[in-house]
Amino acid sequence: MTITNIILILVVLAIAGYAVFYSIKKKQTAEVEVAVDVDDKTYTIEKMIEFIKKRLDEITKVNLYDIGLSEEELKRRKNKKYELKKALKGCTYGDVNDKKYVKELIFDLLEKEYGVTESNISKAIPFDIPSLLTAQDKFDILIYSYKKEFGYEALTELIKKYNLATLKYVEGETKPSYVITSQEIEDIYEKENIVLTFADKLAVVVQRIYQHYKGYSSIDEVRDMNIDGISGGVSGLPESFLSQVAQADGDYLEQVTEHKVPRACDSIWIFFQGKSIRLEFLSFGTEAELKRVCQNIYKYNNPGQLSDTNGYKINEMKDGSRVVVVRPSFSETWAFFVRKFDVKRSTLEQWFKGEPGSSDSIELLKYLVKGARIISITGEQGCGKTTMLMGMIENIYETMNIRVQETAFELHLRKIYPTRNILTFRETETISGQEGLDVQKKTDGSVNIIRRSCNRPRSILDDTSCPSCF
């Protein structure tokens, strides 16, 4: 063997060795757990959010082909990567299953990689010192505890148990209002005397991280509950007013700065059994956080961009909730409105709820529907028009084809009656409601249901309703 051949063999071996070393190093780099520099702030919510963002970004962007996996392992990793990407996208649309998947992954990352333990978890939320817990901390713990027993009826059970949906006077206000205060939450927390395991504490921390990372901030868990709706940004002082306040009244500006006067970002309201109730103990914290929620909550099915020239969006969420989002300069501040419809309980009997004479009213409505009469359902917002309409549809003969025209998909009749001939149309940016009705006339519909809002101006003294409001 010549010296040249020996040199060539050595060169080939060196290249092969480097290739193997590089492949192993890439694999180790892709799979190595993130090193955590521990200091006093390591286990705060903010630091853990940074870690989760970075870690999930690494998991979703890693190039699996450079790791040197077997074909079977590569396929498994690709499926997991695709599933995570899908869940990260779906959870922002209100999909509770995707939300659960992402939260379980965050739970594992914090416990197994970040090193969260019983001894350091209280640096995130002071579970062991109740006096240091904020009203929001206590509410999160209460909802978590009730949710384990009642599921998505947790908030309803909490409100009913402690009779929170009643008119009450709040300090600084001269008239009673529907509000749930921080003091009420603190009193309830003390009465409940909840004992949390480490897994429970970590689950509460995971929810707090998730809602600021992919969720809807402070309303994330509340939005999932079986209530009639939720809104934000509809009360309090908008940021645009601060300069005007500063020029007019310096003392008032100081009160705003010290959070003694509610800001727009402190505005969270729920719609519960026909009542608008302000959650005084919850807040988005900053105008930027309220803006983030508004920019994300309407994005399901890509309805278009919310911009200054197009200052509002009407859409639905993945669970069928209707969502309306507005922004400046169309409105004075960023705001959103989520309206939920419980299709499972939409019956005439449920709507009347055993009121005196309800049986006669129910029979009359059934005969009107079966007699194919033209019926107009009118009333103020939140009085139950949609719920009543859903209950009436149950009495339409099976042989009749149903065509529906809506501003946004809300009835979802095919979820209730999947075997019936039902088709729903809605308005879009390019197709008006009238055009939709013209198309309906060319279909084989027997019953036409038109749901729209009245555009006729009304004054405070005008107590009449327009027949088109149904």
C-alpha positions in Angstrom: 0.0 0.0 0.0 1.5 3.4 -1.1 1.7 6.4 1.1 -0.8 8.1 -1.1 -3.4 5.4 -0.5 -2.8 5.6 3.3 -3.3 9.4 3.2 -6.5 9.0 1.2 -7.9 6.4 3.7 -7.0 8.7 6.6 -8.7 11.6 5.0 -11.9 9.6 4.3 -11.9 8.3 7.9 -11.5 11.9 9.2 -14.4 13.1 7.1 -16.6 10.2 8.1 -15.7 10.7 11.8 -16.5 14.4 11.5 -19.8 13.7 9.9 -20.8 11.2 12.6 -19.6 13.7 15.3 -21.6 16.5 13.7 -24.8 14.4 13.4 -24.5 13.3 17.1 -24.0 16.9 18.2 -27.0 18.1 16.2 -29.1 15.5 17.7 -27.9 16.4 21.2 -28.5 20.1 20.5 -32.1 19.3 19.3 -33.0 17.1 22.3 -31.0 18.6 25.2 -33.1 20.1 27.9 -32.8 23.9 28.2 -30.3 24.9 30.9 -31.9 27.2 33.5 -29.9 29.8 35.2 -31.4 29.9 38.7 -31.8 33.2 40.5 -34.4 34.9 42.7 -36.6 35.7 39.7 -36.3 32.3 37.9 -39.7 31.0 39.1 -41.8 34.1 38.5 -44.6 34.0 36.0 -42.8 36.4 33.6 -39.6 34.2 33.5 -41.6 31.0 33.0 -43.6 32.6 30.1 -40.2 33.5 28.4 -39.0 29.9 28.9 -42.3 28.4 27.5 -42.3 30.7 24.4 -38.6 29.8 23.7 -39.0 26.1 24.3 -42.2 25.7 22.2 -40.6 27.7 19.4 -37.6 25.3 19.4 -39.9 22.3 19.3 -42.0 23.5 16.4 -39.0 24.8 14.3 -36.4 22.0 14.8 -35.4 20.3 11.5 -36.1 16.7 12.1 -34.2 15.5 9.0 -30.9 16.8 10.5 -31.1 14.7 13.7 -30.5 11.3 12.0 -33.7 9.5 13.2 -35.0 6.2 12.0 -37.9 6.2 9.6 -40.4 5.2 12.2 -39.1 7.7 14.8 -39.0 10.4 12.2 -42.7 9.8 11.3 -43.7 9.8 15.0 -41.8 13.1 15.6 -43.3 14.7 12.5 -46.8 13.8 13.7 -46.2 15.2 17.2 -44.7 18.4 15.7 -47.7 18.8 13.4 -50.2 18.1 16.2 -48.5 20.8 18.4 -48.5 23.4 15.6 -52.2 22.6 15.0 -53.0 22.9 18.7 -51.1 26.2 19.1 -53.1 27.6 16.3 -56.5 26.1 17.3 -56.3 27.2 20.9 -56.4 30.8 19.9 -59.7 30.2 18.2 -61.4 29.0 21.4 -60.9 25.3 20.9 -61.0 23.8 24.4 -59.4 20.5 23.3 -56.4 22.3 21.7 -56.1 24.4 24.8 -56.0 21.3 27.0 -53.3 19.8 24.8 -51.1 22.9 25.0 -51.6 23.2 28.8 -50.6 19.6 29.4 -47.4 20.2 27.4 -46.6 23.3 29.4 -47.2 21.4 32.6 -44.7 18.7 31.6 -42.1 21.3 30.5 -42.3 23.2 33.7 -42.1 20.1 35.9 -39.5 18.1 34.0 -37.3 20.7 32.4 -37.7 24.0 34.2 -37.5 22.4 37.6 -40.7 23.7 39.3 -41.1 22.0 42.7 -43.2 22.3 45.8 -40.5 24.5 47.4 -40.2 27.1 44.6 -43.7 27.2 43.0 -44.9 29.8 45.5 -42.5 32.3 44.0 -44.9 32.4 41.0 -48.1 32.7 43.1 -47.9 32.8 46.9 -50.1 29.9 47.6 -48.8 29.4 51.1 -49.5 33.0 52.2 -53.1 33.8 51.6 -52.7 37.4 52.6 -50.3 38.0 49.6 -52.8 36.5 47.1 -54.6 39.0 44.9 -58.3 38.8 44.3 -57.5 37.4 40.8 -55.2 34.7 42.3 -58.0 33.6 44.6 -60.5 33.6 41.8 -58.3 31.5 39.7 -57.9 29.0 42.5 -61.7 29.0 43.1 -62.5 28.4 39.5 -59.9 25.6 39.2 -61.4 23.9 42.3 -65.0 24.3 41.2 -64.1 23.2 37.6 -62.8 19.8 38.9 -66.3 19.1 40.3 -68.7 21.0 38.0 -66.8 21.3 34.7 -67.9 24.3 32.6 -70.7 25.0 35.1 -68.1 26.1 37.6 -68.8 29.8 37.4 -72.6 29.3 37.4 -72.3 27.2 40.5 -70.1 29.8 42.3 -72.4 32.6 41.5 -75.5 30.7 42.6 -74.0 29.3 45.7 -73.0 32.8 47.0 -75.9 34.7 45.4 -73.5 37.0 43.5 -75.9 38.0 40.7 -77.8 40.6 42.8 -78.0 44.3 42.9 -75.6 45.9 45.4 -74.1 49.2 46.4 -70.4 49.7 45.7 -68.2 52.2 47.5 -68.2 55.5 45.7 -71.4 54.8 43.7 -74.8 56.2 44.6 -76.9 53.6 42.8 -76.9 49.8 43.0 -75.5 47.8 40.2 -74.7 44.2 39.2 -71.0 43.7 40.2 -68.8 41.1 41.8 -66.2 42.8 44.0 -62.7 41.8 45.1 -64.0 41.7 48.7 -66.6 39.1 47.8 -64.0 36.9 46.2 -61.7 37.2 49.2 -64.6 36.3 51.6 -65.6 33.3 49.4 -62.0 32.1 49.3 -61.7 32.2 53.1 -65.0 30.3 53.5 -64.0 27.6 51.0 -60.7 26.8 52.8 -59.3 25.1 49.7 -56.3 22.8 50.1 -54.1 22.4 47.0 -51.7 19.7 46.2 -48.5 20.4 44.2 -50.2 19.3 41.0 -53.1 21.6 41.7 -50.8 24.6 42.3 -48.8 23.8 39.1 -52.1 23.6 37.1 -53.1 27.1 38.4 -49.7 28.4 37.4 -49.9 26.7 34.0 -53.3 28.4 33.4 -51.8 31.8 34.3 -48.9 31.2 31.9 -51.2 29.9 29.1 -53.6 32.8 29.2 -50.9 35.4 28.8 -49.1 33.3 26.1 -51.8 31.9 23.9 -55.1 32.6 25.7 -57.4 35.5 26.3 -55.7 37.0 29.4 -57.8 37.3 32.5 -61.0 36.2 30.8 -59.6 32.9 29.4 -61.3 30.5 31.8 -64.4 32.7 32.2 -65.0 32.6 28.4 -65.1 28.8 28.4 -67.8 28.7 31.1 -71.4 28.0 30.3 -72.6 31.6 30.6 -74.5 33.8 28.1 -71.6 36.0 27.1 -68.6 38.2 28.1 -67.3 41.6 27.0 -64.3 43.8 27.7 -63.2 47.4 27.2 -66.8 48.7 27.6 -66.3 50.8 30.7 -63.6 52.7 32.5 -61.4 55.5 31.2 -59.8 55.0 27.7 -56.1 55.8 27.3 -57.0 58.6 24.8 -58.8 60.5 27.6 -55.7 60.7 29.9 -54.3 63.8 28.2 -57.6 65.6 28.4 -57.9 64.6 32.1 -54.3 65.9 32.8 -55.2 69.3 31.4 -58.5 69.5 33.3 -57.8 67.9 36.6 -54.4 66.9 38.0 -55.9 65.2 41.1 -58.2 63.0 38.9 -55.2 62.0 36.8 -53.4 60.9 40.0 -56.3 58.8 41.0 -56.3 57.1 37.5 -52.5 56.5 37.8 -53.0 54.8 41.2 -55.8 52.7 39.7 -58.4 54.2 42.0 -60.5 55.1 38.9 -61.2 52.1 36.5 -59.5 52.2 33.1 -60.8 50.6 29.9 -58.4 47.7 30.5 -60.0 47.1 33.9 -63.4 46.5 32.2 -64.6 42.9 32.2 -68.3 42.1 32.1 -70.2 38.8 31.9 -73.7 38.3 30.6 -75.4 35.9 33.1 -79.0 34.8 33.0 -80.1 38.1 31.3 -77.9 40.3 33.6 -74.8 42.3 32.7 -72.4 41.8 35.7 -69.1 43.6 36.1 -66.2 41.6 37.4 -64.5 44.3 39.4 -61.8 42.0 40.6 -60.5 41.1 37.1 -58.4 43.3 34.8 -56.3 43.0 31.6 -53.7 45.1 33.4 -52.7 47.2 30.4 -54.2 48.7 27.3 -51.8 46.6 25.3 -53.1 43.4 26.8 -56.7 44.3 26.0 -55.6 45.2 22.4 -53.9 41.8 22.1 -57.0 40.0 23.2 -59.2 42.0 20.7 -56.7 41.3 17.9 -56.8 37.5 18.5 -60.3 36.6 19.6 -62.0 37.1 16.2 -59.5 35.3 14.0 -61.2 32.0 13.5 -61.6 31.1 9.8 -59.6 34.2 8.7 -62.4 36.8 8.5 -60.0 39.6 7.4 -58.0 42.2 9.0 -59.3 44.6 11.7 -57.9 47.9 10.7 -58.5 51.7 11.2 -60.4 51.8 7.9 -62.4 48.7 8.8 -62.9 49.3 12.5 -65.1 46.3 13.4 -65.4 42.6 12.8 -68.4 40.2 13.3 -67.4 36.6 13.3 -67.8 33.3 15.2 -65.5 31.3 17.4 -64.8 27.6 17.0 -67.3 26.7 19.7 -70.1 28.6 17.9 -69.9 31.8 20.0 -70.6 35.0 18.2 -67.8 37.6 18.6 -67.8 41.3 17.7 -64.6 43.3 18.0 -64.3 47.1 17.6 -61.3 49.4 17.6 -60.3 53.1 17.5 -61.1 55.3 15.6 -64.4 53.6 15.0 -64.9 53.2 18.8 -63.3 55.2 21.6 -61.3 52.2 22.8 -60.6 48.6 21.9 -63.5 46.4 22.9 -65.0 42.9 22.3 -68.3 41.2 22.8 -68.7 37.4 22.9 -72.2 36.0 22.9 -72.7 32.3 23.7 -75.7 30.1 22.8 -76.3 26.8 24.6 -78.1 24.9 21.8 -78.5 21.8 24.0 -81.0 23.6 26.3 -82.9 25.6 23.8 -86.5 24.4 24.3 -89.7 26.4 24.8 -90.1 24.8 28.2 -86.6 26.0 29.2 -87.3 29.5 27.9 -90.5 30.0 29.9 -89.1 28.2 33.0 -92.4 27.3 34.5 -93.9 30.8 34.6 -97.7 31.1 35.4 -99.6 30.4 32.2 -96.5 29.2 30.4 -98.2 26.0 29.2 -100.9 27.9 27.3 -98.2 30.2 25.8 -96.1 27.2 24.7 -99.1 25.5 23.1 -100.0 28.7 21.3 -96.5 29.0 19.9 -96.5 25.4 18.8 -99.8 25.9 16.9 -98.5 29.0 15.2 -95.4 27.2 14.0 -97.2 24.1 12.8 -99.8 26.3 11.1 -97.0 28.0 9.1 -97.8 31.5 10.3 -95.5 34.4 9.7 -94.0 35.1 13.1 -91.9 38.1 14.3 -89.8 37.8 17.4 -88.7 41.2 18.8 -87.2 42.5 22.0 -84.2 44.1 23.6 -80.7 42.6 23.6 -80.3 39.6 25.7 -84.0 39.0 26.4 -83.8 35.5 24.8 -85.0 36.0 21.2 -82.4 33.5 19.8 -83.1 30.9 22.5 -86.8 31.1 22.0 -86.4 30.8 18.2 -84.3 27.7 18.7 -87.0 26.2 20.8 -89.7 27.0 18.3 -87.8 25.4 15.4 -88.2 22.0 17.2 -91.9 22.2 16.2 -91.5 22.7 12.5 -92.5 19.6 10.6 -89.7 17.3 9.5 -90.9 17.4 5.9 -90.2 21.2 5.6 -86.8 22.4 4.4 -85.4 25.3 6.4 -83.4 28.2 5.0 -81.8 30.7 7.4 -80.3 34.2 6.7 -78.1 35.6 9.5 -75.5 38.4 10.0 -73.2 35.8 11.6 -73.6 32.1 12.1 -75.3 31.8 15.5 -78.3 29.3 15.4 -76.2 26.3 14.2 -79.4 24.4 13.6 -77.5 21.5 11.9 -75.8 20.7 15.2 -79.2 20.2 16.8 -80.9 18.6 13.8 -78.1 16.9 11.7 -80.6 14.8 9.6 -82.8 17.7 8.5 -82.7 19.7 5.3 -81.2 23.0 6.7 -78.9 25.5 5.0 -77.8 28.8 6.6 -76.5 31.9 4.7 -74.8 34.9 6.2 -73.7 38.4 5.1 -70.1 38.9 4.0 -68.1 41.9 2.9 -69.2 41.3 -0.7 -72.7 39.7 -0.3 -75.4 41.7 1.5 -78.3 40.2 3.4 -80.7 41.2 0.7 -78.7 39.3 -1.9 -78.7 36.3 0.4 -82.5 36.5 0.6 -82.7 36.7 -3.2 -80.6 33.5 -3.4 -82.8 31.7 -0.9 -85.8 32.3 -3.2 -84.1 30.1 -5.8 -83.7 27.2 -3.4 -86.3 24.6 -2.3 -86.9 26.1 1.1 -90.2 25.7 2.8 -89.4 27.8 5.9 -87.4 31.0 5.8 -85.8 32.3 9.0 -84.4 35.8 8.9 -82.2 37.0 11.8 -81.0 40.6 11.6 -80.6 43.7 13.8 -82.7 46.8 13.3 -81.0 49.8 11.8 -83.9 52.2 12.7 -82.7 54.9 15.3 -84.3 54.7 18.7 -84.5 57.3 21.4 -84.5 56.6 25.1 -88.3 57.5 25.1 -89.1 55.2 22.2 -90.1 51.9 23.6 -91.3 50.3 20.4 -89.5 47.5 18.5 -89.1 47.1 14.8 -90.6 43.9 13.2 -87.3 43.2 11.5 -85.4 42.7 14.8 -85.5 38.9 15.0 
